[in-house]
Amino acid sequence: MSSKNDKNGQRTTAAPSLPLSERFSQFAHATSVWTGNPLAFLMAVAVVIVWVASGPFFNYSDTWQLVINTGTTIVTFLMVFLIQNTQNRDTLAIQLKLSELVLAMKGAENRFAAIEDLSDEELQALHDDCRARAEMTLNHLEGRKTTEVRTAKRRAHTPGHHDKTSSRKAS
């Protein structure tokens, strides 16, 4: 914190100014919250309606068209950066939460906690490994299911074998 003398000569303490990246992040978050609500959408619709309604007064001139084209281009250009910042923050927050879950789970491979730092080739190799493990597990489960079905059919066709459910129905 820094201190200054105010206009009356008394010492005041000023809060340190936030770094540019933090101020931009706060601005981007506040803007995304505001532009994501229905009122902002209705205001945008109102601007378009007013623009369309004003067409006859300006004889649908090139300048009239240029106003909406320029306005929407500028808004779109600026919103790209704000949306990207918000998306980056959200992605990082989700990644941190997932990493915490991976690290907290017993038996989980901790290498998945920092997976976002891998190269594209490393991610592809890990993806191929996970897919192979998933297919192996699926084949194992399908094999067990087939074995259980065969065993059940053999029991049903074995002479002298009585299914417990059929004996319960008879009583």
Contacts in CASP RR format, 6 or more apart in sequence:
PFRMAT RR
TARGET T0000
AUTHOR 0000-0000-0000
METHOD contacts of the structure
MODEL  1
MSSKNDKNGQRTTAAPSLPLSERFSQFAHATSVWTGNPLAFLMAVAVVIV
WVASGPFFNYSDTWQLVINTGTTIVTFLMVFLIQNTQNRDTLAIQLKLSE
LVLAMKGAENRFAAIEDLSDEELQALHDDCRARAEMTLNHLEGRKTTEVR
TAKRRAHTPGHHDKTSSRKAS
1 13 0 8 1.000
1 14 0 8 1.000
1 15 0 8 1.000
1 16 0 8 1.000
2 13 0 8 1.000
2 14 0 8 1.000
2 16 0 8 1.000
3 11 0 8 1.000
3 12 0 8 1.000
3 13 0 8 1.000
3 14 0 8 1.000
4 11 0 8 1.000
4 12 0 8 1.000
4 14 0 8 1.000
5 11 0 8 1.000
5 12 0 8 1.000
6 12 0 8 1.000
18 26 0 8 1.000
24 85 0 8 1.000
25 85 0 8 1.000
25 89 0 8 1.000
27 82 0 8 1.000
28 81 0 8 1.000
28 82 0 8 1.000
28 85 0 8 1.000
28 86 0 8 1.000
28 89 0 8 1.000
29 86 0 8 1.000
29 89 0 8 1.000
31 82 0 8 1.000
32 82 0 8 1.000
32 83 0 8 1.000
32 86 0 8 1.000
34 40 0 8 1.000
35 79 0 8 1.000
48 68 0 8 1.000
51 64 0 8 1.000
51 67 0 8 1.000
51 68 0 8 1.000
54 64 0 8 1.000
55 64 0 8 1.000
58 64 0 8 1.000
95 116 0 8 1.000
99 113 0 8 1.000
99 114 0 8 1.000
102 108 0 8 1.000
102 109 0 8 1.000
102 110 0 8 1.000
102 112 0 8 1.000
102 113 0 8 1.000
103 110 0 8 1.000
103 113 0 8 1.000
115 123 0 8 1.000
115 126 0 8 1.000
118 126 0 8 1.000
155 161 0 8 1.000
155 163 0 8 1.000
156 163 0 8 1.000
END
